[in-house]
Amino acid sequence: MVPEIPKGNLQSNVERFSGFADVYDAYRPEAPEMVTEILTRYLQREPELVMDLGCGTGLSTLIWNKQAARIIGVEPNDDMRSVASAKLRHFSEGASDIAFVPGYSNQLNVESESVDIITCSQSFHWMEPVSTLREVHRVLRDGGVFAAYDCDWPPMLSWELEKQYMDLYDKCDKILEREMVEESKAVKRNKNEHLQNLQASGAFRYTREFVFHHRELCNAERYVGLALSQGGLQSVLKLGSTELDGDIASFREQTDKYFNGHMKEIIFSYRMRLGIK
């Protein structure tokens, strides 16, 4: 357990991800290999130390196995971090070079100018950007790379299912706005401001934003699982609300009909905002 929350962080943002780490890990996509390819190319050498901030269950951390000399995943949520740490027991080799530690993005327990690459996968919007980027600048080596990347929700598949997915989440937001006490609400920052925040920080000599795509096979169970892995829906369920039960059942029914027992290809679109110190 992290003993104290540094200024700029919210307990509500940490607790949003409690209680469903197994669901999250089972259905969310691993970060695609293209992430390591892109960032290593920008670094112009193999990284010695990579840090993955807000690493969750390690889906974006373990892709660096054998791609870097050392890898540190930083995650303040105990549930998420415990799932990540448990995965290391199944590594036949290389696990000694990977660590999952408690911590926050604006207070990193590493020396200044010691890190080659820092990533935030699906996580930068939960962080206070000014203090986080100040700390990123402190710990990155000269020429080091920072990247915040996210995939669009839902993945591309069928407009009917995608609309039902988005309608479900619009309803989640309305329930949370109505039912959740103010101090328990998580603060989600605008992802469209990520690049602007990198540029305004003065921490980077070069910044840019780009999009890439990744294809995966998916069945009905996983597509429904992706919806169930979203923090907004889980927050409604934690309230004890049954208001979404009918919507979830309908979504599951339509998804089963669409897949009809088959695997289908889905496409995740990723947006990366990158800075070079």
C-alpha positions as protocol buffer text, in pm:
chain_id: "A"
residue {
  index: 1
  type: MET
  ca { x: 0 y: 0 z: 0 }
}
residue {
  index: 2
  type: VAL
  ca { x: 133 y: 343 z: -92 }
}
residue {
  index: 3
  type: PRO
  ca { x: 151 y: 525 z: 247 }
}
residue {
  index: 4
  type: GLU
  ca { x: 93 y: 879 z: 127 }
}
residue {
  index: 5
  type: ILE
  ca { x: -50 y: 1035 z: -186 }
}
residue {
  index: 6
  type: PRO
  ca { x: 171 y: 1310 z: -331 }
}
residue {
  index: 7
  type: LYS
  ca { x: 7 y: 1644 z: -402 }
}
residue {
  index: 8
  type: GLY
  ca { x: -175 y: 1649 z: -735 }
}
residue {
  index: 9
  type: ASN
  ca { x: -306 y: 1292 z: -710 }
}
residue {
  index: 10
  type: LEU
  ca { x: -655 y: 1180 z: -612 }
}
residue {
  index: 11
  type: GLN
  ca { x: -752 y: 875 z: -409 }
}
residue {
  index: 12
  type: SER
  ca { x: -1071 y: 855 z: -616 }
}
residue {
  index: 13
  type: ASN
  ca { x: -864 y: 806 z: -933 }
}
residue {
  index: 14
  type: VAL
  ca { x: -671 y: 523 z: -768 }
}
residue {
  index: 15
  type: GLU
  ca { x: -979 y: 353 z: -623 }
}
residue {
  index: 16
  type: ARG
  ca { x: -1165 y: 365 z: -956 }
}
residue {
  index: 17
  type: PHE
  ca { x: -960 y: 61 z: -1059 }
}
residue {
  index: 18
  type: SER
  ca { x: -1014 y: -149 z: -745 }
}
residue {
  index: 19
  type: GLY
  ca { x: -1214 y: -469 z: -750 }
}
residue {
  index: 20
  type: PHE
  ca { x: -1200 y: -573 z: -1115 }
}
residue {
  index: 21
  type: ALA
  ca { x: -833 y: -628 z: -1194 }
}
residue {
  index: 22
  type: ASP
  ca { x: -894 y: -984 z: -1314 }
}
residue {
  index: 23
  type: VAL
  ca { x: -1165 y: -871 z: -1558 }
}
residue {
  index: 24
  type: TYR
  ca { x: -944 y: -587 z: -1677 }
}
residue {
  index: 25
  type: ASP
  ca { x: -649 y: -818 z: -1736 }
}
residue {
  index: 26
  type: ALA
  ca { x: -854 y: -1090 z: -1906 }
}
residue {
  index: 27
  type: TYR
  ca { x: -1012 y: -870 z: -2172 }
}
residue {
  index: 28
  type: ARG
  ca { x: -808 y: -554 z: -2227 }
}
residue {
  index: 29
  type: PRO
  ca { x: -556 y: -562 z: -2514 }
}
residue {
  index: 30
  type: GLU
  ca { x: -186 y: -597 z: -2452 }
}
residue {
  index: 31
  type: ALA
  ca { x: 4 y: -301 z: -2590 }
}
residue {
  index: 32
  type: PRO
  ca { x: 105 y: -386 z: -2949 }
}
residue {
  index: 33
  type: GLU
  ca { x: 467 y: -461 z: -3037 }
}
residue {
  index: 34
  type: MET
  ca { x: 469 y: -151 z: -3254 }
}
residue {
  index: 35
  type: VAL
  ca { x: 503 y: 53 z: -2933 }
}
residue {
  index: 36
  type: THR
  ca { x: 847 y: -91 z: -2858 }
}
residue {
  index: 37
  type: GLU
  ca { x: 950 y: -57 z: -3223 }
}
residue {
  index: 38
  type: ILE
  ca { x: 849 y: 310 z: -3245 }
}
residue {
  index: 39
  type: LEU
  ca { x: 999 y: 420 z: -2915 }
}
residue {
  index: 40
  type: THR
  ca { x: 1324 y: 230 z: -2958 }
}
residue {
  index: 41
  type: ARG
  ca { x: 1360 y: 389 z: -3302 }
}
residue {
  index: 42
  type: TYR
  ca { x: 1316 y: 737 z: -3154 }
}
residue {
  index: 43
  type: LEU
  ca { x: 1562 y: 658 z: -2874 }
}
residue {
  index: 44
  type: GLN
  ca { x: 1809 y: 538 z: -3143 }
}
residue {
  index: 45
  type: ARG
  ca { x: 1943 y: 253 z: -2927 }
}
residue {
  index: 46
  type: GLU
  ca { x: 1822 y: -30 z: -2707 }
}
residue {
  index: 47
  type: PRO
  ca { x: 1696 y: 114 z: -2377 }
}
residue {
  index: 48
  type: GLU
  ca { x: 1866 y: 34 z: -2051 }
}
residue {
  index: 49
  type: LEU
  ca { x: 1572 y: 136 z: -1831 }
}
residue {
  index: 50
  type: VAL
  ca { x: 1206 y: 167 z: -1927 }
}
residue {
  index: 51
  type: MET
  ca { x: 939 y: 292 z: -1685 }
}
residue {
  index: 52
  type: ASP
  ca { x: 568 y: 233 z: -1745 }
}
residue {
  index: 53
  type: LEU
  ca { x: 358 y: 475 z: -1537 }
}
residue {
  index: 54
  type: GLY
  ca { x: 8 y: 373 z: -1435 }
}
residue {
  index: 55
  type: CYS
  ca { x: 97 y: 26 z: -1560 }
}
residue {
  index: 56
  type: GLY
  ca { x: -216 y: -146 z: -1427 }
}
residue {
  index: 57
  type: THR
  ca { x: -190 y: -523 z: -1463 }
}
residue {
  index: 58
  type: GLY
  ca { x: 125 y: -503 z: -1673 }
}
residue {
  index: 59
  type: LEU
  ca { x: -36 y: -528 z: -2016 }
}
residue {
  index: 60
  type: SER
  ca { x: 178 y: -238 z: -2136 }
}
residue {
  index: 61
  type: THR
  ca { x: 486 y: -326 z: -1930 }
}
residue {
  index: 62
  type: LEU
  ca { x: 565 y: -684 z: -2019 }
}
residue {
  index: 63
  type: ILE
  ca { x: 591 y: -606 z: -2391 }
}
residue {
  index: 64
  type: TRP
  ca { x: 934 y: -465 z: -2301 }
}
residue {
  index: 65
  type: ASN
  ca { x: 1059 y: -803 z: -2180 }
}
residue {
  index: 66
  type: LYS
  ca { x: 1391 y: -870 z: -2359 }
}
residue {
  index: 67
  type: GLN
  ca { x: 1359 y: -528 z: -2529 }
}
residue {
  index: 68
  type: ALA
  ca { x: 1526 y: -339 z: -2242 }
}
residue {
  index: 69
  type: ALA
  ca { x: 1785 y: -419 z: -1977 }
}
residue {
  index: 70
  type: ARG
  ca { x: 1551 y: -317 z: -1691 }
}
residue {
  index: 71
  type: ILE
  ca { x: 1177 y: -252 z: -1677 }
}
residue {
  index: 72
  type: ILE
  ca { x: 982 y: -89 z: -1395 }
}
residue {
  index: 73
  type: GLY
  ca { x: 603 y: -72 z: -1386 }
}
residue {
  index: 74
  type: VAL
  ca { x: 466 y: 192 z: -1149 }
}
residue {
  index: 75
  type: GLU
  ca { x: 109 y: 146 z: -1024 }
}
residue {
  index: 76
  type: PRO
  ca { x: -61 y: 295 z: -716 }
}
residue {
  index: 77
  type: ASN
  ca { x: -359 y: 56 z: -714 }
}
residue {
  index: 78
  type: ASP
  ca { x: -287 y: -255 z: -508 }
}
residue {
  index: 79
  type: ASP
  ca { x: -536 y: -478 z: -693 }
}
residue {
  index: 80
  type: MET
  ca { x: -396 y: -397 z: -1035 }
}
residue {
  index: 81
  type: ARG
  ca { x: -34 y: -421 z: -925 }
}
residue {
  index: 82
  type: SER
  ca { x: -85 y: -759 z: -755 }
}
residue {
  index: 83
  type: VAL
  ca { x: -210 y: -909 z: -1083 }
}
residue {
  index: 84
  type: ALA
  ca { x: 93 y: -766 z: -1264 }
}
residue {
  index: 85
  type: SER
  ca { x: 336 y: -901 z: -1004 }
}
residue {
  index: 86
  type: ALA
  ca { x: 177 y: -1246 z: -1014 }
}
residue {
  index: 87
  type: LYS
  ca { x: 258 y: -1274 z: -1383 }
}
residue {
  index: 88
  type: LEU
  ca { x: 631 y: -1266 z: -1311 }
}
residue {
  index: 89
  type: ARG
  ca { x: 606 y: -1610 z: -1148 }
}
residue {
  index: 90
  type: HIS
  ca { x: 527 y: -1756 z: -1489 }
}
residue {
  index: 91
  type: PHE
  ca { x: 835 y: -1612 z: -1659 }
}
residue {
  index: 92
  type: SER
  ca { x: 1096 y: -1879 z: -1722 }
}
residue {
  index: 93
  type: GLU
  ca { x: 1364 y: -1616 z: -1757 }
}
residue {
  index: 94
  type: GLY
  ca { x: 1404 y: -1241 z: -1752 }
}
residue {
  index: 95
  type: ALA
  ca { x: 1169 y: -1174 z: -1461 }
}
residue {
  index: 96
  type: SER
  ca { x: 1457 y: -1051 z: -1246 }
}
residue {
  index: 97
  type: ASP
  ca { x: 1488 y: -755 z: -1483 }
}
residue {
  index: 98
  type: ILE
  ca { x: 1120 y: -656 z: -1434 }
}
residue {
  index: 99
  type: ALA
  ca { x: 969 y: -496 z: -1123 }
}
residue {
  index: 100
  type: PHE
  ca { x: 623 y: -371 z: -1037 }
}
residue {
  index: 101
  type: VAL
  ca { x: 632 y: -106 z: -766 }
}
residue {
  index: 102
  type: PRO
  ca { x: 382 y: 119 z: -586 }
}
residue {
  index: 103
  type: GLY
  ca { x: 412 y: 483 z: -671 }
}
residue {
  index: 104
  type: TYR
  ca { x: 282 y: 791 z: -848 }
}
residue {
  index: 105
  type: SER
  ca { x: 376 y: 956 z: -1174 }
}
residue {
  index: 106
  type: ASN
  ca { x: 488 y: 1281 z: -1012 }
}
residue {
  index: 107
  type: GLN
  ca { x: 707 y: 1119 z: -745 }
}
residue {
  index: 108
  type: LEU
  ca { x: 926 y: 848 z: -897 }
}
residue {
  index: 109
  type: ASN
  ca { x: 1176 y: 657 z: -688 }
}
residue {
  index: 110
  type: VAL
  ca { x: 1465 y: 668 z: -936 }
}
residue {
  index: 111
  type: GLU
  ca { x: 1766 y: 891 z: -978 }
}
residue {
  index: 112
  type: SER
  ca { x: 1764 y: 1195 z: -1202 }
}
residue {
  index: 113
  type: GLU
  ca { x: 1860 y: 1134 z: -1566 }
}
residue {
  index: 114
  type: SER
  ca { x: 1847 y: 756 z: -1525 }
}
residue {
  index: 115
  type: VAL
  ca { x: 1556 y: 647 z: -1749 }
}
residue {
  index: 116
  type: ASP
  ca { x: 1560 y: 603 z: -2127 }
}
residue {
  index: 117
  type: ILE
  ca { x: 1190 y: 559 z: -2205 }
}
residue {
  index: 118
  type: ILE
  ca { x: 878 y: 646 z: -2003 }
}
residue {
  index: 119
  type: THR
  ca { x: 534 y: 531 z: -2116 }
}
residue {
  index: 120
  type: CYS
  ca { x: 178 y: 598 z: -2005 }
}
residue {
  index: 121
  type: SER
  ca { x: -60 y: 350 z: -2165 }
}
residue {
  index: 122
  type: GLN
  ca { x: -428 y: 436 z: -2113 }
}
residue {
  index: 123
  type: SER
  ca { x: -320 y: 626 z: -1802 }
}
residue {
  index: 124
  type: PHE
  ca { x: -193 y: 980 z: -1861 }
}
residue {
  index: 125
  type: HIS
  ca { x: -547 y: 1123 z: -1846 }
}
residue {
  index: 126
  type: TRP
  ca { x: -570 y: 1009 z: -1482 }
}
residue {
  index: 127
  type: MET
  ca { x: -252 y: 1199 z: -1387 }
}
residue {
  index: 128
  type: GLU
  ca { x: -192 y: 1564 z: -1299 }
}
residue {
  index: 129
  type: PRO
  ca { x: -1 y: 1664 z: -1614 }
}
residue {
  index: 130
  type: VAL
  ca { x: 215 y: 1955 z: -1496 }
}
residue {
  index: 131
  type: SER
  ca { x: 379 y: 1781 z: -1200 }
}
residue {
  index: 132
  type: THR
  ca { x: 398 y: 1451 z: -1390 }
}
residue {
  index: 133
  type: LEU
  ca { x: 585 y: 1603 z: -1684 }
}
residue {
  index: 134
  type: ARG
  ca { x: 813 y: 1792 z: -1448 }
}
residue {
  index: 135
  type: GLU
  ca { x: 907 y: 1459 z: -1288 }
}
residue {
  index: 136
  type: VAL
  ca { x: 941 y: 1293 z: -1628 }
}
residue {
  index: 137
  type: HIS
  ca { x: 1187 y: 1563 z: -1727 }
}
residue {
  index: 138
  type: ARG
  ca { x: 1384 y: 1506 z: -1407 }
}
residue {
  index: 139
  type: VAL
  ca { x: 1430 y: 1131 z: -1451 }
}
residue {
  index: 140
  type: LEU
  ca { x: 1471 y: 1107 z: -1830 }
}
residue {
  index: 141
  type: ARG
  ca { x: 1819 y: 1100 z: -1976 }
}
residue {
  index: 142
  type: ASP
  ca { x: 1904 y: 1355 z: -2244 }
}
residue {
  index: 143
  type: GLY
  ca { x: 1753 y: 1219 z: -2565 }
}
residue {
  index: 144
  type: GLY
  ca { x: 1510 y: 1005 z: -2365 }
}
residue {
  index: 145
  type: VAL
  ca { x: 1156 y: 943 z: -2488 }
}
residue {
  index: 146
  type: PHE
  ca { x: 819 y: 1000 z: -2320 }
}
residue {
  index: 147
  type: ALA
  ca { x: 505 y: 855 z: -2478 }
}
residue {
  index: 148
  type: ALA
  ca { x: 141 y: 871 z: -2369 }
}
residue {
  index: 149
  type: TYR
  ca { x: -73 y: 643 z: -2582 }
}
residue {
  index: 150
  type: ASP
  ca { x: -436 y: 530 z: -2578 }
}
residue {
  index: 151
  type: CYS
  ca { x: -665 y: 322 z: -2792 }
}
residue {
  index: 152
  type: ASP
  ca { x: -1004 y: 448 z: -2906 }
}
residue {
  index: 153
  type: TRP
  ca { x: -1313 y: 286 z: -2754 }
}
residue {
  index: 154
  type: PRO
  ca { x: -1479 y: 78 z: -2872 }
}
residue {
  index: 155
  type: PRO
  ca { x: -1256 y: -107 z: -3120 }
}
residue {
  index: 156
  type: MET
  ca { x: -1379 y: -105 z: -3480 }
}
residue {
  index: 157
  type: LEU
  ca { x: -1616 y: -391 z: -3559 }
}
residue {
  index: 158
  type: SER
  ca { x: -1980 y: -311 z: -3641 }
}
residue {
  index: 159
  type: TRP
  ca { x: -2154 y: 25 z: -3625 }
}
residue {
  index: 160
  type: GLU
  ca { x: -2461 y: -126 z: -3457 }
}
residue {
  index: 161
  type: LEU
  ca { x: -2259 y: -286 z: -3175 }
}
residue {
  index: 162
  type: GLU
  ca { x: -2034 y: 17 z: -3144 }
}
residue {
  index: 163
  type: LYS
  ca { x: -2338 y: 243 z: -3103 }
}
residue {
  index: 164
  type: GLN
  ca { x: -2486 y: 13 z: -2839 }
}
residue {
  index: 165
  type: TYR
  ca { x: -2149 y: 11 z: -2661 }
}
residue {
  index: 166
  type: MET
  ca { x: -2133 y: 392 z: -2660 }
}
residue {
  index: 167
  type: ASP
  ca { x: -2497 y: 428 z: -2554 }
}
residue {
  index: 168
  type: LEU
  ca { x: -2422 y: 201 z: -2260 }
}
residue {
  index: 169
  type: TYR
  ca { x: -2136 y: 426 z: -2154 }
}
residue {
  index: 170
  type: ASP
  ca { x: -2333 y: 745 z: -2197 }
}
residue {
  index: 171
  type: LYS
  ca { x: -2582 y: 595 z: -1954 }
}
residue {
  index: 172
  type: CYS
  ca { x: -2296 y: 503 z: -1715 }
}
residue {
  index: 173
  type: ASP
  ca { x: -2177 y: 863 z: -1709 }
}
residue {
  index: 174
  type: LYS
  ca { x: -2524 y: 994 z: -1632 }
}
residue {
  index: 175
  type: ILE
  ca { x: -2573 y: 748 z: -1346 }
}
residue {
  index: 176
  type: LEU
  ca { x: -2236 y: 834 z: -1193 }
}
residue {
  index: 177
  type: GLU
  ca { x: -2300 y: 1206 z: -1224 }
}
residue {
  index: 178
  type: ARG
  ca { x: -2634 y: 1163 z: -1049 }
}
residue {
  index: 179
  type: GLU
  ca { x: -2554 y: 901 z: -785 }
}
residue {
  index: 180
  type: MET
  ca { x: -2188 y: 939 z: -690 }
}
residue {
  index: 181
  type: VAL
  ca { x: -2084 y: 1177 z: -413 }
}
residue {
  index: 182
  type: GLU
  ca { x: -1852 y: 1449 z: -537 }
}
residue {
  index: 183
  type: GLU
  ca { x: -1542 y: 1346 z: -340 }
}
residue {
  index: 184
  type: SER
  ca { x: -1564 y: 991 z: -475 }
}
residue {
  index: 185
  type: LYS
  ca { x: -1573 y: 1094 z: -841 }
}
residue {
  index: 186
  type: ALA
  ca { x: -1259 y: 1026 z: -1044 }
}
residue {
  index: 187
  type: VAL
  ca { x: -1117 y: 1314 z: -1248 }
}
residue {
  index: 188
  type: LYS
  ca { x: -1053 y: 1216 z: -1608 }
}
residue {
  index: 189
  type: ARG
  ca { x: -860 y: 1475 z: -1808 }
}
residue {
  index: 190
  type: ASN
  ca { x: -911 y: 1545 z: -2176 }
}
residue {
  index: 191
  type: LYS
  ca { x: -691 y: 1318 z: -2390 }
}
residue {
  index: 192
  type: ASN
  ca { x: -709 y: 1570 z: -2672 }
}
residue {
  index: 193
  type: GLU
  ca { x: -497 y: 1804 z: -2459 }
}
residue {
  index: 194
  type: HIS
  ca { x: -208 y: 1559 z: -2413 }
}
residue {
  index: 195
  type: LEU
  ca { x: 8 y: 1701 z: -2691 }
}
residue {
  index: 196
  type: GLN
  ca { x: -59 y: 2057 z: -2579 }
}
residue {
  index: 197
  type: ASN
  ca { x: 46 y: 1961 z: -2226 }
}
residue {
  index: 198
  type: LEU
  ca { x: 372 y: 1810 z: -2355 }
}
residue {
  index: 199
  type: GLN
  ca { x: 446 y: 2123 z: -2555 }
}
residue {
  index: 200
  type: ALA
  ca { x: 356 y: 2360 z: -2270 }
}
residue {
  index: 201
  type: SER
  ca { x: 578 y: 2173 z: -2023 }
}
residue {
  index: 202
  type: GLY
  ca { x: 901 y: 2290 z: -2188 }
}
residue {
  index: 203
  type: ALA
  ca { x: 1044 y: 1946 z: -2109 }
}
residue {
  index: 204
  type: PHE
  ca { x: 1093 y: 1832 z: -2468 }
}
residue {
  index: 205
  type: ARG
  ca { x: 1293 y: 1951 z: -2767 }
}
residue {
  index: 206
  type: TYR
  ca { x: 1055 y: 1770 z: -3004 }
}
residue {
  index: 207
  type: THR
  ca { x: 693 y: 1659 z: -2976 }
}
residue {
  index: 208
  type: ARG
  ca { x: 446 y: 1500 z: -3211 }
}
residue {
  index: 209
  type: GLU
  ca { x: 124 y: 1303 z: -3228 }
}
residue {
  index: 210
  type: PHE
  ca { x: 43 y: 1012 z: -3457 }
}
residue {
  index: 211
  type: VAL
  ca { x: -202 y: 726 z: -3503 }
}
residue {
  index: 212
  type: PHE
  ca { x: -145 y: 358 z: -3571 }
}
residue {
  index: 213
  type: HIS
  ca { x: -371 y: 54 z: -3582 }
}
residue {
  index: 214
  type: HIS
  ca { x: -356 y: -299 z: -3448 }
}
residue {
  index: 215
  type: ARG
  ca { x: -570 y: -596 z: -3553 }
}
residue {
  index: 216
  type: GLU
  ca { x: -675 y: -874 z: -3316 }
}
residue {
  index: 217
  type: LEU
  ca { x: -913 y: -1167 z: -3328 }
}
residue {
  index: 218
  type: CYS
  ca { x: -1206 y: -1149 z: -3090 }
}
residue {
  index: 219
  type: ASN
  ca { x: -1507 y: -1356 z: -2989 }
}
residue {
  index: 220
  type: ALA
  ca { x: -1836 y: -1251 z: -2831 }
}
residue {
  index: 221
  type: GLU
  ca { x: -1718 y: -1318 z: -2477 }
}
residue {
  index: 222
  type: ARG
  ca { x: -1418 y: -1092 z: -2517 }
}
residue {
  index: 223
  type: TYR
  ca { x: -1611 y: -810 z: -2684 }
}
residue {
  index: 224
  type: VAL
  ca { x: -1857 y: -806 z: -2395 }
}
residue {
  index: 225
  type: GLY
  ca { x: -1561 y: -836 z: -2157 }
}
residue {
  index: 226
  type: LEU
  ca { x: -1406 y: -523 z: -2306 }
}
residue {
  index: 227
  type: ALA
  ca { x: -1721 y: -334 z: -2215 }
}
residue {
  index: 228
  type: LEU
  ca { x: -1723 y: -483 z: -1865 }
}
residue {
  index: 229
  type: SER
  ca { x: -1358 y: -385 z: -1816 }
}
residue {
  index: 230
  type: GLN
  ca { x: -1435 y: -14 z: -1842 }
}
residue {
  index: 231
  type: GLY
  ca { x: -1399 y: 178 z: -1517 }
}
residue {
  index: 232
  type: GLY
  ca { x: -1722 y: 372 z: -1565 }
}
residue {
  index: 233
  type: LEU
  ca { x: -1935 y: 59 z: -1582 }
}
residue {
  index: 234
  type: GLN
  ca { x: -1751 y: -96 z: -1289 }
}
residue {
  index: 235
  type: SER
  ca { x: -1805 y: 221 z: -1087 }
}
residue {
  index: 236
  type: VAL
  ca { x: -2181 y: 191 z: -1143 }
}
residue {
  index: 237
  type: LEU
  ca { x: -2176 y: -174 z: -1036 }
}
residue {
  index: 238
  type: LYS
  ca { x: -1981 y: -83 z: -720 }
}
residue {
  index: 239
  type: LEU
  ca { x: -2265 y: 152 z: -625 }
}
residue {
  index: 240
  type: GLY
  ca { x: -2492 y: -153 z: -611 }
}
residue {
  index: 241
  type: SER
  ca { x: -2703 y: -13 z: -894 }
}
residue {
  index: 242
  type: THR
  ca { x: -2905 y: -253 z: -1110 }
}
residue {
  index: 243
  type: GLU
  ca { x: -3001 y: 20 z: -1355 }
}
residue {
  index: 244
  type: LEU
  ca { x: -2768 y: -114 z: -1624 }
}
residue {
  index: 245
  type: ASP
  ca { x: -2866 y: -479 z: -1595 }
}
residue {
  index: 246
  type: GLY
  ca { x: -3109 y: -468 z: -1886 }
}
residue {
  index: 247
  type: ASP
  ca { x: -2868 y: -273 z: -2106 }
}
residue {
  index: 248
  type: ILE
  ca { x: -2583 y: -516 z: -2036 }
}
residue {
  index: 249
  type: ALA
  ca { x: -2808 y: -814 z: -2107 }
}
residue {
  index: 250
  type: SER
  ca { x: -2923 y: -660 z: -2437 }
}
residue {
  index: 251
  type: PHE
  ca { x: -2565 y: -578 z: -2536 }
}
residue {
  index: 252
  type: ARG
  ca { x: -2457 y: -935 z: -2458 }
}
residue {
  index: 253
  type: GLU
  ca { x: -2748 y: -1076 z: -2661 }
}
residue {
  index: 254
  type: GLN
  ca { x: -2673 y: -860 z: -2967 }
}
residue {
  index: 255
  type: THR
  ca { x: -2302 y: -939 z: -2944 }
}
residue {
  index: 256
  type: ASP
  ca { x: -2370 y: -1312 z: -2932 }
}
residue {
  index: 257
  type: LYS
  ca { x: -2591 y: -1280 z: -3240 }
}
residue {
  index: 258
  type: TYR
  ca { x: -2328 y: -1085 z: -3431 }
}
residue {
  index: 259
  type: PHE
  ca { x: -2042 y: -1325 z: -3360 }
}
residue {
  index: 260
  type: ASN
  ca { x: -2263 y: -1634 z: -3389 }
}
residue {
  index: 261
  type: GLY
  ca { x: -1999 y: -1854 z: -3228 }
}
residue {
  index: 262
  type: HIS
  ca { x: -1717 y: -1731 z: -3455 }
}
residue {
  index: 263
  type: MET
  ca { x: -1400 y: -1529 z: -3412 }
}
residue {
  index: 264
  type: LYS
  ca { x: -1396 y: -1194 z: -3591 }
}
residue {
  index: 265
  type: GLU
  ca { x: -1127 y: -934 z: -3647 }
}
residue {
  index: 266
  type: ILE
  ca { x: -1141 y: -611 z: -3448 }
}
residue {
  index: 267
  type: ILE
  ca { x: -920 y: -307 z: -3504 }
}
residue {
  index: 268
  type: PHE
  ca { x: -781 y: -93 z: -3223 }
}
residue {
  index: 269
  type: SER
  ca { x: -679 y: 258 z: -3325 }
}
residue {
  index: 270
  type: TYR
  ca { x: -400 y: 399 z: -3107 }
}
residue {
  index: 271
  type: ARG
  ca { x: -311 y: 764 z: -3058 }
}
residue {
  index: 272
  type: MET
  ca { x: 40 y: 836 z: -2931 }
}
residue {
  index: 273
  type: ARG
  ca { x: 173 y: 1168 z: -2805 }
}
residue {
  index: 274
  type: LEU
  ca { x: 549 y: 1164 z: -2791 }
}
residue {
  index: 275
  type: GLY
  ca { x: 823 y: 1390 z: -2657 }
}
residue {
  index: 276
  type: ILE
  ca { x: 1204 y: 1380 z: -2684 }
}
residue {
  index: 277
  type: LYS
  ca { x: 1396 y: 1536 z: -2397 }
}
